[in-house]
């Protein structure tokens, strides 16, 4: 392809693990992809290096102090236009030149830029679960109205998207999300009280940020993915299942009404689903080696233990209850994980805090975006204040 028809990409969350994997894909396909906008929370030096390497014209630091520091120290080259704050992030998401916006920021802060990209008519590669967990009804409705193509970038949802392509959803029986089980899938339950933050972020298969690594350990992450799958694929809770798959090679299954099951398989690297989204509907050679069936390997599957993974049970219950419950689950979990990483909570206390906040607020209705954001804020405050 020539430069004039390269797909122009905005990457929100360029310095995190998804961002790093995205940069690998961009380096491998410079004739097809062009990076024109990037953001980070506060890592000004790393973001400036990315801008220099890819000659990025637009950058945002959402942390105002980091932005002011970067401006004062002239961290960025004059060829990059730097802006600061959350409003600037939403403006970057709606950049007129962009063809596709990859939303890889962590947490509920991904909702507003996702909506901004939709309003600007941009296709979205969504790697932020919370945008749909918190605002799924609003995001999906507006995306349909605007005719936006929303490409799921999480490995599990991307697998389902690929398996469902050209298949009528009326023929679908269920979706089965796979989960590694995290670092404590075989740890005796009595020993979980001793788990430290450094233990919890050591994922056996994936290289991820601290928050999502803890979520994987508790399987709150898989609970968020269940809620996300509900919105992406329009299925009720009873047609969504989870299975433990320690190898993280089969990324999810789609089962049809005739009993046939399709799986999407690749090594446990985010470069595979990211490349699929960035180049969609085209395909190109992979960034990393794929599976070699000339070498022996095993695939194992088993149902998750609800006693070991109570966060998954709470997420299922939140999805079934609907209304504001998923937003409360997400907010309480974010705060609980933050408090655990700061050594304020024990590892087993994470689900206890989430359950307590759900009991207080899950029945709250959310008829509009303002009430949704107010509920999110209140759930966070109660989770901050909660004493175990």
C-alpha positions as CSV (number, residue, x, y, z in Angstrom):
1,X,0.0,0.0,0.0
2,X,1.1,3.6,-0.5
3,X,1.3,6.3,2.2
4,X,-1.9,8.0,0.9
5,X,-4.1,5.0,1.8
6,X,-2.5,3.9,5.0
7,X,-5.0,3.5,7.8
8,X,-4.6,6.4,10.3
9,X,-4.6,5.2,14.0
10,X,-5.1,7.0,17.3
11,X,-3.9,5.0,20.2
12,X,-5.3,5.9,23.6
13,X,-3.1,4.4,26.3
14,X,0.1,4.1,24.3
15,X,2.5,3.4,27.2
16,X,0.7,0.5,28.8
17,X,0.9,-3.2,27.9
18,X,-1.8,-3.0,25.1
19,X,0.0,0.1,23.8
20,X,3.3,-1.7,23.7
21,X,1.9,-4.6,21.8
22,X,0.1,-2.2,19.4
23,X,3.5,-0.5,18.6
24,X,4.9,-3.9,17.7
25,X,2.1,-4.3,15.1
26,X,2.6,-0.8,13.8
27,X,6.4,-1.4,13.4
28,X,5.6,-4.6,11.4
29,X,3.2,-3.0,9.0
30,X,4.4,0.6,8.3
31,X,3.0,0.5,4.7
32,X,-0.6,-0.2,6.0
33,X,-0.8,1.7,9.3
34,X,0.1,5.2,10.4
35,X,0.1,6.4,14.0
36,X,-1.2,10.0,14.2
37,X,-2.3,10.4,17.8
38,X,-1.2,8.9,21.2
39,X,-2.0,9.4,24.9
40,X,-0.7,8.4,28.3
41,X,-1.6,9.3,31.8
42,X,1.7,10.6,33.1
43,X,4.6,8.8,31.5
44,X,5.8,11.8,29.5
45,X,9.3,10.5,28.6
46,X,8.0,7.2,27.2
47,X,5.2,9.0,25.3
48,X,7.7,11.4,23.8
49,X,9.9,8.5,22.6
50,X,6.9,7.0,20.9
51,X,6.1,10.3,19.2
52,X,9.7,10.7,18.0
53,X,9.9,7.1,16.7
54,X,6.5,7.2,14.8
55,X,6.5,11.0,14.0
56,X,3.2,11.4,15.8
57,X,1.7,14.8,15.3
58,X,-0.8,14.8,18.3
59,X,-0.2,13.7,21.9
60,X,-2.1,14.0,25.2
61,X,-1.1,13.6,28.8
62,X,-4.2,13.2,30.9
63,X,-2.4,14.1,34.2
64,X,-2.4,17.9,34.3
65,X,0.8,18.0,36.4
66,X,2.6,15.7,34.0
67,X,1.5,17.8,31.1
68,X,2.7,21.0,32.8
69,X,6.0,19.4,33.6
70,X,6.5,18.1,30.1
71,X,5.7,21.6,28.7
72,X,8.2,23.3,31.1
73,X,11.0,20.8,30.4
74,X,10.3,20.7,26.6
75,X,10.1,16.9,26.7
76,X,8.3,16.7,23.3
77,X,9.7,17.8,19.9
78,X,8.1,20.8,18.4
79,X,6.6,18.6,15.6
80,X,4.3,17.0,18.2
81,X,1.3,19.1,19.4
82,X,0.9,18.2,23.1
83,X,-2.3,18.8,25.1
84,X,-3.3,17.9,28.7
85,X,-6.3,16.7,30.6
86,X,-9.3,14.4,30.1
87,X,-11.1,16.8,27.8
88,X,-8.0,16.7,25.5
89,X,-8.3,12.9,25.5
90,X,-11.8,13.0,24.2
91,X,-10.7,15.6,21.6
92,X,-7.9,13.2,20.5
93,X,-10.5,10.4,20.2
94,X,-12.5,12.5,17.7
95,X,-9.5,13.6,15.6
96,X,-10.9,14.3,12.2
97,X,-8.0,12.6,10.3
98,X,-8.3,9.3,12.2
99,X,-9.7,6.2,10.6
100,X,-9.7,4.1,13.8
101,X,-9.3,4.8,17.5
102,X,-7.8,2.0,19.7
103,X,-9.1,2.6,23.2
104,X,-6.5,1.0,25.6
105,X,-6.7,3.2,28.6
106,X,-7.5,1.4,31.9
107,X,-10.6,1.8,33.9
108,X,-13.8,3.8,33.7
109,X,-11.9,6.7,32.2
110,X,-12.2,4.9,28.9
111,X,-16.0,5.6,28.6
112,X,-15.9,9.3,27.6
113,X,-13.3,9.0,24.9
114,X,-15.1,6.0,23.5
115,X,-18.3,8.0,23.2
116,X,-16.4,10.9,21.7
117,X,-14.9,8.6,19.0
118,X,-18.4,7.4,18.3
119,X,-19.8,10.9,18.0
120,X,-17.0,11.7,15.6
121,X,-17.9,8.8,13.4
122,X,-14.7,6.8,14.0
123,X,-14.4,3.1,14.0
124,X,-13.2,1.8,17.3
125,X,-10.9,-1.0,18.4
126,X,-12.0,-1.5,22.0
127,X,-9.5,-2.9,24.6
128,X,-11.2,-1.1,27.5
129,X,-13.7,-3.4,29.2
130,X,-15.1,-0.8,31.5
131,X,-16.6,1.4,28.7
132,X,-19.1,-1.4,28.1
133,X,-19.4,-2.6,31.7
134,X,-20.2,0.9,32.9
135,X,-22.0,2.3,29.9
136,X,-22.8,-0.6,27.6
137,X,-26.4,0.4,26.9
138,X,-25.4,3.9,25.9
139,X,-22.3,2.9,23.9
140,X,-24.0,0.2,21.9
141,X,-27.1,2.3,21.1
142,X,-25.1,5.3,20.0
143,X,-22.7,3.1,17.9
144,X,-25.7,1.6,16.1
145,X,-27.2,5.0,15.5
146,X,-23.9,6.3,14.1
147,X,-23.1,3.2,12.1
148,X,-19.8,2.7,13.9
149,X,-17.8,-0.5,13.5
150,X,-16.8,-1.6,17.1
151,X,-14.0,-4.2,16.9
152,X,-13.4,-6.1,20.2
153,X,-9.7,-6.2,21.0
154,X,-9.6,-8.3,24.1
155,X,-8.3,-11.7,23.1
156,X,-11.5,-13.5,24.2
157,X,-14.0,-11.1,22.5
158,X,-11.9,-10.9,19.4
159,X,-11.9,-14.7,19.3
160,X,-15.7,-14.7,19.5
161,X,-15.9,-12.0,16.8
162,X,-13.8,-14.1,14.5
163,X,-15.7,-17.3,15.1
164,X,-19.1,-15.6,14.6
165,X,-18.1,-13.8,11.4
166,X,-20.7,-14.6,8.6
167,X,-22.7,-16.7,11.1
168,X,-26.3,-15.7,12.0
169,X,-26.7,-15.1,15.7
170,X,-30.0,-17.0,15.6
171,X,-27.9,-20.2,15.1
172,X,-25.9,-19.4,18.3
173,X,-26.4,-21.5,21.4
174,X,-23.8,-20.1,23.8
175,X,-20.5,-18.3,24.1
176,X,-17.8,-19.9,26.3
177,X,-15.0,-17.5,27.5
178,X,-11.7,-19.1,28.5
179,X,-9.8,-18.0,31.5
180,X,-6.3,-19.0,32.6
181,X,-7.2,-19.1,36.3
182,X,-4.4,-16.7,37.1
183,X,-1.5,-17.4,39.5
184,X,-3.6,-18.9,42.3
185,X,-5.7,-21.4,40.4
186,X,-4.1,-24.3,42.4
187,X,-3.2,-22.4,45.6
188,X,-4.9,-23.9,48.7
189,X,-7.7,-21.6,49.7
190,X,-6.4,-21.2,53.3
191,X,-3.2,-19.7,51.8
192,X,-4.9,-16.9,49.9
193,X,-4.9,-14.8,53.0
194,X,-1.1,-14.6,52.6
195,X,-1.1,-13.4,49.0
196,X,0.8,-10.1,48.5
197,X,0.5,-7.6,45.7
198,X,3.8,-8.8,44.2
199,X,2.4,-12.3,44.2
200,X,-0.8,-11.3,42.5
201,X,0.7,-9.4,39.6
202,X,2.8,-12.4,38.5
203,X,0.5,-13.8,35.8
204,X,1.6,-17.2,34.5
205,X,0.9,-16.5,30.8
206,X,0.3,-12.8,30.0
207,X,2.4,-9.7,30.5
208,X,-0.1,-7.0,31.8
209,X,-0.4,-4.0,34.0
210,X,-0.9,-4.4,37.8
211,X,-4.6,-3.7,37.9
212,X,-5.6,-6.2,35.2
213,X,-3.2,-8.8,36.6
214,X,-4.9,-8.7,40.0
215,X,-8.3,-8.8,38.2
216,X,-7.1,-12.0,36.4
217,X,-6.0,-13.5,39.7
218,X,-9.5,-12.9,41.3
219,X,-11.3,-13.5,37.9
220,X,-13.0,-10.2,38.3
221,X,-11.5,-9.6,34.9
222,X,-13.5,-12.6,33.5
223,X,-16.6,-11.2,35.2
224,X,-16.1,-7.9,33.4
225,X,-15.6,-9.8,30.1
226,X,-18.9,-11.6,30.7
227,X,-20.7,-8.3,31.0
228,X,-18.8,-6.9,28.0
229,X,-19.8,-10.0,25.9
230,X,-23.4,-9.5,26.8
231,X,-23.3,-6.0,25.2
232,X,-21.1,-6.9,22.3
233,X,-23.0,-10.0,21.1
234,X,-26.5,-9.4,22.5
235,X,-26.7,-12.6,24.6
236,X,-28.4,-13.0,28.0
237,X,-26.5,-14.3,31.0
238,X,-27.7,-17.9,30.6
239,X,-25.9,-18.1,27.2
240,X,-22.6,-17.0,28.6
241,X,-20.2,-19.4,30.3
242,X,-16.6,-19.4,31.6
243,X,-14.1,-22.3,31.5
244,X,-10.6,-22.5,33.0
245,X,-8.0,-23.1,30.3
246,X,-4.5,-22.8,31.9
247,X,-2.6,-22.7,28.6
248,X,-4.4,-19.5,27.2
249,X,-4.2,-20.9,23.7
250,X,-7.9,-21.4,22.9
251,X,-9.1,-17.8,23.5
252,X,-12.9,-18.6,23.5
253,X,-15.5,-20.9,22.0
254,X,-18.7,-20.4,20.1
255,X,-21.3,-23.2,20.4
256,X,-24.1,-23.4,17.8
257,X,-27.5,-24.9,18.2
258,X,-26.5,-28.0,16.2
259,X,-23.8,-28.8,18.8
260,X,-20.8,-27.6,16.7
261,X,-18.2,-25.6,18.5
262,X,-15.7,-23.2,17.0
263,X,-12.6,-22.0,18.7
264,X,-10.0,-19.3,17.8
265,X,-6.5,-20.3,18.8
266,X,-3.1,-18.5,18.9
267,X,-0.2,-18.1,21.4
268,X,-0.9,-16.0,24.5
269,X,0.1,-12.6,23.0
270,X,-2.0,-9.6,22.4
271,X,-0.3,-8.8,19.1
272,X,-2.7,-11.3,17.4
273,X,-6.0,-9.7,18.3
274,X,-4.6,-6.2,18.0
275,X,-3.4,-6.8,14.5
276,X,-6.7,-8.4,13.5
277,X,-8.5,-5.2,14.6
278,X,-6.0,-2.7,13.2
279,X,-6.0,-4.3,9.7
280,X,-9.6,-5.5,9.7
281,X,-11.0,-6.8,7.3
282,X,-7.6,-7.5,5.8
283,X,-5.0,-10.0,7.1
284,X,-1.2,-9.8,7.0
285,X,1.7,-11.9,8.3
286,X,1.8,-12.1,12.1
287,X,4.3,-10.1,14.2
288,X,5.2,-13.2,16.3
289,X,5.4,-17.0,15.6
290,X,2.1,-18.8,15.8
291,X,1.3,-22.3,17.0
292,X,3.5,-25.1,15.7
293,X,1.5,-28.4,15.4
294,X,4.7,-30.3,14.7
295,X,5.5,-29.8,18.4
296,X,3.5,-31.6,21.1
297,X,1.4,-29.5,23.4
298,X,-1.7,-30.0,25.7
299,X,-4.9,-28.2,26.1
300,X,-6.8,-28.5,29.5
301,X,-10.2,-27.3,30.5
302,X,-12.2,-27.3,33.7
303,X,-15.1,-25.3,35.3
304,X,-14.1,-22.5,37.7
305,X,-14.5,-23.0,41.4
306,X,-16.9,-20.4,42.8
307,X,-15.3,-20.6,46.3
308,X,-11.9,-19.7,44.8
309,X,-13.3,-17.0,42.5
310,X,-16.1,-15.2,44.3
311,X,-15.6,-12.1,42.1
312,X,-16.8,-14.1,39.1
313,X,-20.0,-15.0,41.0
314,X,-20.6,-11.4,41.9
315,X,-20.1,-10.4,38.3
316,X,-22.6,-13.0,37.1
317,X,-25.1,-11.8,39.7
318,X,-24.5,-8.2,38.6
319,X,-25.2,-9.1,35.0
320,X,-28.4,-10.9,35.9
321,X,-29.6,-8.0,38.1
322,X,-28.9,-5.5,35.4
323,X,-29.6,-1.8,35.9
324,X,-26.8,-0.1,37.8
325,X,-25.3,-3.3,39.2
326,X,-22.6,-3.8,36.6
327,X,-21.4,-0.2,37.0
328,X,-21.3,-0.7,40.8
329,X,-19.4,-4.0,40.5
330,X,-16.8,-2.3,38.2
331,X,-16.4,0.8,40.4
332,X,-16.1,-1.2,43.6
333,X,-13.6,-3.6,42.0
334,X,-11.4,-0.8,40.8
335,X,-11.2,0.7,44.2
336,X,-10.8,-2.6,46.0
337,X,-7.8,-3.6,43.7
338,X,-6.2,-0.2,44.3
339,X,-6.5,-0.6,48.0
340,X,-5.1,-4.1,47.8
341,X,-2.1,-2.9,45.7
342,X,-1.6,-0.2,48.4
343,X,-1.6,-2.8,51.1
344,X,-4.8,-1.5,52.7
345,X,-6.7,-4.7,52.0
346,X,-5.9,-8.4,52.1
347,X,-6.4,-10.4,48.9
348,X,-9.5,-12.2,50.2
349,X,-11.0,-8.8,51.2
350,X,-11.4,-7.7,47.6
351,X,-14.6,-9.7,47.0
352,X,-16.0,-8.8,50.4
353,X,-15.7,-5.1,49.7
354,X,-17.3,-5.5,46.3
355,X,-20.2,-7.5,47.7
356,X,-20.8,-4.9,50.5
357,X,-21.0,-2.0,48.0
358,X,-23.2,-4.0,45.7
359,X,-25.6,-4.6,48.6
360,X,-25.8,-0.9,49.2
361,X,-26.2,0.4,45.6
362,X,-26.9,-2.4,43.1
363,X,-30.6,-1.8,43.0
364,X,-30.2,1.8,41.8
365,X,-31.6,2.6,38.4
366,X,-29.6,4.4,35.7
367,X,-32.1,5.9,33.2
368,X,-29.5,8.3,31.7
369,X,-25.7,9.0,31.5
370,X,-25.8,11.6,34.3
371,X,-27.3,9.1,36.7
372,X,-24.9,6.4,35.6
373,X,-21.8,8.6,36.2
374,X,-23.3,9.7,39.6
375,X,-23.7,6.1,40.6
376,X,-20.2,5.3,39.5
377,X,-18.9,8.1,41.7
378,X,-20.9,7.1,44.7
379,X,-19.8,3.5,44.4
380,X,-16.2,4.6,44.3
381,X,-16.6,6.8,47.4
382,X,-18.3,4.0,49.4
383,X,-15.6,1.6,48.4
384,X,-13.0,4.1,49.5
385,X,-14.7,4.6,52.8
386,X,-15.6,1.0,53.5
387,X,-14.0,-0.6,56.6
388,X,-13.6,-4.3,56.8
